[in-house]
Amino acid sequence: MKVWVAGEERTAEIGPGLTERARSLEGREHAPRMLEDVYASLVMRDAQSEPELLDCLVRLMWHKTGVSTVGYYMPRKPGPVGWVGARLRQLLWKVLRYQHDRIAHQQNMINTQHTVAIEFMHEQHRREVTELRERIAALESQRDGGAA
């Protein structure tokens, strides 16, 4: 793991605390899980060129298009007051979730349409660049052949 903050590597300073916190969460039932590499933004750093970076970005957009209202762990304060507060929030979430589901559905439709449009534009630009390169190569070979 490497930790960068404002363009400076601060792994030695911040890393141990993050690692310790992650280990403390590992055993919990609702602990956040590590993302598989295909879903993590860090795969973008392996891109060797701008076209590869764009391909990677479009793939990541597809993996991160959806908004979900599936239940999640709500942290609580220790003791009885914390338990009551957590139960109250869970009850409110169950009662009011339908409103969030409607909004999340609408947002998912918008996200999907934007991702489709970006993917379409990316493919179209890739085709155009390939065609232009082929035309330039043909023109250069005609010029070189005609000059000989």
C-alpha positions as MATLAB code, in Angstrom:
seq = 'MKVWVAGEERTAEIGPGLTERARSLEGREHAPRMLEDVYASLVMRDAQSEPELLDCLVRLMWHKTGVSTVGYYMPRKPGPVGWVGARLRQLLWKVLRYQHDRIAHQQNMINTQHTVAIEFMHEQHRREVTELRERIAALESQRDGGAA';
ca = [
       0.000    0.000    0.000;
       1.184    3.494   -0.811;
      -0.493    6.603    0.530;
      -0.199    9.843   -1.398;
      -1.494   13.146   -0.052;
      -1.293   16.329   -2.132;
       1.306   14.768   -4.410;
       3.581   13.613   -1.573;
       4.069   10.002   -0.530;
       3.171    9.684    3.143;
       2.976    5.908    3.491;
       5.402    5.749    6.424;
       3.483    8.419    8.309;
      -0.151    7.478    7.609;
       0.064    3.841    6.435;
       0.435    2.089    9.820;
      -2.655    3.804   11.220;
      -4.708    2.883    8.167;
      -3.498   -0.720    8.282;
      -4.336   -0.986   11.978;
      -7.807    0.474   11.433;
      -8.456   -1.896    8.498;
      -7.417   -4.903   10.604;
      -9.730   -3.839   13.415;
     -12.655   -3.749   10.969;
     -11.855   -7.056    9.231;
     -13.656   -9.326   11.658;
     -16.877   -7.354   11.844;
     -19.967   -8.619   10.094;
     -20.593   -5.434    8.125;
     -16.972   -4.468    7.574;
     -16.232   -2.889    4.211;
     -14.657   -5.427    1.906;
     -11.694   -4.865   -0.314;
     -12.619   -4.222   -3.922;
     -11.447   -6.644   -6.544;
      -8.779   -5.166   -8.806;
     -11.201   -4.755  -11.721;
     -13.260   -2.342   -9.666;
     -10.420   -0.362   -8.076;
      -9.303    2.913   -9.610;
      -5.702    1.906   -9.025;
      -5.765   -0.224  -12.202;
      -5.567    3.049  -14.129;
      -1.958    3.517  -13.073;
      -0.983    0.465  -15.159;
      -2.073    2.172  -18.387;
       0.851    2.687  -20.747;
      -0.784    5.329  -22.945;
      -3.693    7.739  -23.051;
      -5.851    5.380  -25.168;
      -5.258    2.593  -22.620;
      -6.145    5.002  -19.828;
      -9.399    5.914  -21.570;
     -10.246    2.220  -22.084;
      -9.623    1.584  -18.418;
     -11.674    4.608  -17.375;
     -14.672    3.536  -19.466;
     -14.493    0.010  -17.957;
     -14.385    1.494  -14.451;
     -17.352    3.710  -15.234;
     -19.396    0.618  -16.043;
     -18.457   -0.982  -12.738;
     -19.356    2.134  -10.785;
     -22.502    3.275  -12.581;
     -25.042    1.988  -10.058;
     -26.296    3.680   -6.933;
     -27.520    1.196   -4.348;
     -29.761    1.607   -1.337;
     -29.075   -1.862    0.001;
     -28.826   -1.864    3.767;
     -25.443   -1.114    5.245;
     -23.829   -1.097    8.642;
     -24.586    2.036   10.615;
     -21.896    2.699   13.193;
     -23.161    3.352   16.668;
     -21.914    4.752   19.911;
     -21.208    2.295   22.710;
     -23.750    1.604   25.397;
     -27.531    1.554   25.550;
     -27.951    5.064   24.117;
     -25.887    4.075   21.089;
     -27.914    0.876   20.646;
     -31.233    2.783   20.802;
     -29.940    5.431   18.370;
     -28.791    2.742   15.919;
     -32.150    0.948   16.103;
     -33.988    4.228   15.546;
     -31.874    5.007   12.460;
     -32.459    1.478   11.128;
     -36.215    1.850   11.600;
     -36.241    5.252    9.883;
     -34.191    3.809    7.026;
     -36.706    0.973    6.536;
     -39.643    3.385    6.613;
     -38.127    6.011    4.301;
     -36.080    3.768    2.028;
     -38.718    3.634   -0.719;
     -38.110    7.325   -1.435;
     -34.392    6.709   -1.763;
     -35.038    3.691   -4.007;
     -37.002    5.828   -6.461;
     -34.287    8.459   -6.588;
     -31.547    5.828   -6.856;
     -33.404    4.184   -9.757;
     -33.638    7.494  -11.599;
     -29.964    8.226  -10.911;
     -28.978    4.758  -12.145;
     -30.827    5.390  -15.416;
     -29.028    8.713  -15.854;
     -25.648    7.188  -14.979;
     -26.186    4.340  -17.435;
     -27.171    6.691  -20.239;
     -24.130    8.886  -19.625;
     -21.842    5.867  -19.555;
     -23.346    4.519  -22.780;
     -22.892    7.917  -24.444;
     -19.278    8.195  -23.299;
     -18.540    4.635  -24.397;
     -20.117    5.321  -27.800;
     -18.127    8.532  -28.245;
     -14.934    6.751  -27.188;
     -15.475    3.987  -29.768;
     -16.351    6.501  -32.474;
     -13.206    8.549  -31.788;
     -11.100    5.388  -31.794;
     -12.488    4.399  -35.222;
     -11.958    7.903  -36.618;
      -8.365    8.033  -35.382;
      -7.665    4.594  -36.894;
      -9.163    5.662  -40.227;
      -7.209    8.924  -40.223;
      -3.962    7.112  -39.471;
      -4.631    4.700  -42.313;
      -5.343    7.611  -44.695;
      -2.187    9.418  -43.624;
      -0.138    6.246  -44.120;
      -1.666    5.760  -47.590;
      -0.979    9.386  -48.550;
       2.598    9.156  -47.293;
       3.204    5.920  -49.177;
       1.785    7.528  -52.384;
       4.007   10.552  -51.885;
       7.076    8.396  -51.223;
       6.199    6.099  -54.172;
       5.578    9.016  -56.532;
       8.846   10.755  -55.613;
      10.978    7.680  -56.423;
];
